[in-house]
């Protein structure tokens, strides 16, 4: 239900035209926030903003560009800070890239694309926002979006897992710099989440992860958004430098789909 929890506050959400980012943006708009919705796809960003502005009571504005470019994230923060009748106080660094690939064949180009967005873009967005908060005396809230793959090994995601582990450590490290300014920073690490992309890649994505996850269902963008919203809201004021996994319990014990497939294939082989 729409409410006024974040009325008068602006949030930046990167990579937010679809998927988890859009779910977070929707949650914030429903709570009364002004959301600057970033995405690299102009048409998708425009469609997302139109949908959010029909939801209310908050308002969304598009800001199109590559959140892995340092000059761009500086301009993004300046734009959000310049909106009238609202205060920039919340940052959600959600934009990220997943690059599957065999470790022995993984290319430098793939590595550079992934780390430019996942690590460099996140780092400098936080820097730009924190500089603004410090200058304005704003007790800002920052949430970085990591992944449970930053906590457990997963096939063909060595570089991606490394980048997401780095994001979690960034939240921990920057607590030292930001806490004295009244700024909190945390990492929310989703597990398997049903989005447009994951459903396209695997038609039975929901069924597979309902089996693997102890809670018995796949994650949804709304699950991640609720965790992010808590950390951005009044209840998160004494939490900083932490990583919160939102993965249905998968990282507690469950195997990857590939490992389960190996077991199944082994069971089909005749015993000698």
C-alpha positions in Angstrom: 0.0 0.0 0.0 1.3 3.5 -0.8 2.5 5.5 2.2 4.5 8.6 3.0 7.5 7.1 4.7 10.0 8.7 2.3 8.1 11.8 1.3 10.4 14.7 0.7 13.4 12.4 0.1 15.1 11.6 -3.2 16.7 8.2 -4.0 19.0 7.3 -6.8 18.5 3.7 -8.0 20.9 2.6 -10.8 20.1 -0.1 -13.3 16.5 0.2 -12.4 14.4 -0.1 -15.6 13.7 -3.8 -15.1 14.3 -6.6 -12.6 15.5 -6.0 -9.0 16.3 -2.4 -9.6 12.7 -1.7 -10.8 11.3 -3.5 -7.8 13.3 -1.3 -5.5 12.3 1.8 -7.4 8.6 0.8 -7.2 8.9 0.2 -3.5 10.4 3.6 -2.9 7.8 5.4 -5.1 5.0 3.6 -3.2 6.6 5.0 0.0 6.4 8.5 -1.3 10.0 9.0 -2.5 11.3 10.9 -5.5 13.3 8.4 -7.4 15.9 9.2 -10.0 15.8 6.0 -12.1 19.0 5.3 -13.9 19.3 2.8 -16.8 21.5 2.5 -19.9 18.4 1.8 -22.1 16.5 5.0 -22.9 13.3 3.3 -24.0 13.2 0.9 -21.0 13.9 3.8 -18.6 11.1 5.9 -20.1 8.6 2.9 -19.8 9.6 2.2 -16.2 9.2 5.9 -15.2 5.8 6.0 -16.8 4.7 3.0 -14.9 6.1 4.3 -11.6 4.4 7.6 -12.0 1.1 5.9 -12.5 1.6 4.2 -9.1 2.4 7.1 -6.8 2.4 8.7 -4.4 6.1 9.4 -5.1 7.6 10.5 -8.4 10.2 9.1 -10.7 12.5 10.8 -13.1 14.7 9.0 -15.7 18.5 9.6 -16.0 19.9 7.6 -18.8 23.5 6.5 -19.0 26.3 4.1 -18.1 26.6 3.8 -14.3 30.1 2.4 -14.9 31.5 5.7 -16.1 32.8 8.0 -13.4 31.9 11.3 -15.1 28.4 10.0 -15.5 27.8 9.0 -11.9 29.0 12.5 -10.8 26.4 14.1 -13.1 23.8 11.7 -11.9 24.3 12.8 -8.3 24.4 16.4 -9.3 21.1 16.0 -11.1 19.4 14.2 -8.2 20.7 16.8 -5.7 19.3 19.6 -7.8 15.7 18.5 -7.8 13.4 21.0 -6.1 11.3 20.4 -3.0 13.1 17.2 -2.1 16.4 16.2 -0.5 18.8 13.6 -1.9 19.3 11.2 1.0 19.3 7.6 -0.4 21.5 5.8 -2.8 20.9 2.3 -4.2 23.9 1.1 -6.3 22.1 -1.7 -8.1 23.5 -1.5 -11.7 25.6 -4.6 -12.3 26.7 -7.0 -15.0 26.8 -10.8 -14.9 29.5 -12.5 -17.1 29.4 -16.3 -17.2 32.6 -17.9 -18.5 35.0 -20.7 -18.1 37.9 -19.4 -15.9 40.5 -20.7 -18.3 38.9 -18.9 -21.3 37.7 -15.8 -19.6 38.7 -12.7 -21.6 40.2 -9.4 -20.6 37.4 -7.6 -22.3 34.8 -9.4 -20.3 36.7 -8.8 -17.1 37.0 -5.1 -17.8 33.3 -4.7 -18.7 32.3 -6.5 -15.5 34.6 -4.7 -13.1 34.0 -1.3 -14.7 30.3 -1.4 -13.8 30.2 -3.7 -10.7 33.2 -2.2 -8.9 34.4 1.1 -10.4 30.9 2.4 -11.0 29.7 1.4 -7.5 32.8 2.9 -5.8 32.6 6.3 -7.5 28.8 6.6 -7.2 29.2 6.2 -3.4 32.1 8.7 -3.5 30.0 11.3 -5.3 27.0 10.8 -3.1 29.0 10.8 0.1 30.8 14.0 -0.9 27.3 15.6 -1.4 26.0 14.3 1.9 29.1 15.6 3.7 28.8 19.0 2.1 25.1 19.3 2.9 25.3 17.8 6.3 22.8 15.1 5.2 22.6 11.8 7.2 22.4 9.7 4.0 21.6 6.1 3.6 23.5 3.9 1.0 22.7 0.4 0.0 24.9 -1.6 -2.4 23.5 -4.6 -4.2 25.8 -7.6 -4.0 25.0 -11.3 -4.5 25.1 -14.6 -2.7 27.6 -15.6 -5.4 29.9 -13.2 -3.5 29.7 -15.6 -0.6 29.6 -19.0 -2.2 31.3 -20.5 -5.3 29.1 -20.9 -8.3 30.1 -22.5 -11.7 31.6 -20.1 -14.3 31.1 -17.0 -12.2 34.6 -16.5 -10.8 35.0 -12.9 -11.9 31.4 -12.0 -11.1 31.6 -13.6 -7.6 34.9 -11.7 -7.0 33.2 -8.4 -7.9 30.2 -9.0 -5.6 32.5 -10.0 -2.7 34.3 -6.7 -3.3 31.0 -4.8 -3.1 30.3 -6.4 0.3 33.7 -5.5 1.5 33.4 -1.9 0.3 30.3 -1.5 2.5 32.3 -2.8 5.5 35.4 -0.7 4.7 33.5 2.6 4.1 31.7 2.4 7.5 34.9 3.9 8.9 34.8 6.9 6.6 31.0 7.5 6.6 29.8 6.7 10.1 31.3 9.8 11.6 29.2 11.8 9.1 26.0 10.1 10.0 25.9 8.1 6.8 25.1 4.4 6.9 26.2 2.0 4.2 25.2 -1.7 3.8 25.1 -4.4 1.2 22.0 -6.5 0.3 23.0 -9.7 -1.4 20.1 -11.4 -3.4 20.1 -15.0 -4.3 18.1 -16.4 -7.2 15.5 -13.8 -8.2 12.8 -14.2 -10.9 13.2 -11.4 -13.3 12.7 -10.8 -17.0 16.3 -11.8 -17.7 16.5 -15.0 -15.5 13.1 -16.3 -16.8 14.3 -15.8 -20.4 17.5 -17.6 -19.7 15.8 -20.5 -18.0 12.0 -21.1 -18.5 11.8 -23.2 -15.4 13.8 -20.8 -13.3 11.1 -20.5 -10.7 10.6 -24.3 -10.4 14.3 -25.0 -10.1 14.9 -22.5 -7.3 11.7 -23.5 -5.6 13.3 -26.9 -5.2 16.8 -25.6 -4.2 15.7 -22.9 -1.8 14.8 -24.1 1.7 11.9 -21.6 1.8 10.4 -23.5 -1.2 10.1 -20.7 -3.7 12.2 -18.5 -5.9 13.0 -14.9 -4.8 11.1 -11.9 -6.2 12.2 -8.3 -6.7 9.8 -7.3 -4.0 11.7 -9.5 -1.5 14.9 -7.6 -2.2 13.1 -4.3 -2.3 11.7 -4.9 1.2 15.2 -5.5 2.6 16.6 -2.5 0.9 13.7 -0.4 2.1 14.3 -1.5 5.7 17.9 -0.4 5.6 17.0 3.0 4.0 14.2 3.6 6.5 14.0 4.5 10.2 14.7 0.9 11.3 18.1 0.8 9.6 19.6 3.8 11.4 21.9 1.8 13.7 23.0 -0.7 11.0 26.1 -0.1 8.9 28.9 -2.1 7.3 26.7 -5.2 7.1 25.7 -7.6 4.4 22.2 -9.0 4.4 21.6 -12.1 2.2 18.1 -12.4 0.7 18.3 -15.8 -0.9 15.6 -18.0 0.6 18.2 -19.9 2.7 20.1 -21.2 -0.3 23.5 -20.1 0.9 22.9 -21.9 4.2 23.3 -25.3 2.6 21.9 -25.9 -0.9 23.8 -27.0 -4.0 23.8 -25.2 -7.4 21.6 -26.4 -10.2 24.7 -27.7 -12.0 25.7 -29.8 -9.1 22.3 -31.3 -8.8 22.4 -32.1 -12.5 25.7 -33.9 -12.0 24.2 -36.0 -9.3 21.2 -36.9 -11.5 23.5 -37.8 -14.4 25.6 -40.0 -12.1 22.5 -41.8 -10.9 21.6 -42.7 -14.5 25.0 -44.5 -14.9 24.9 -48.3 -14.3 26.7 -49.5 -11.2 29.6 -51.8 -12.0 
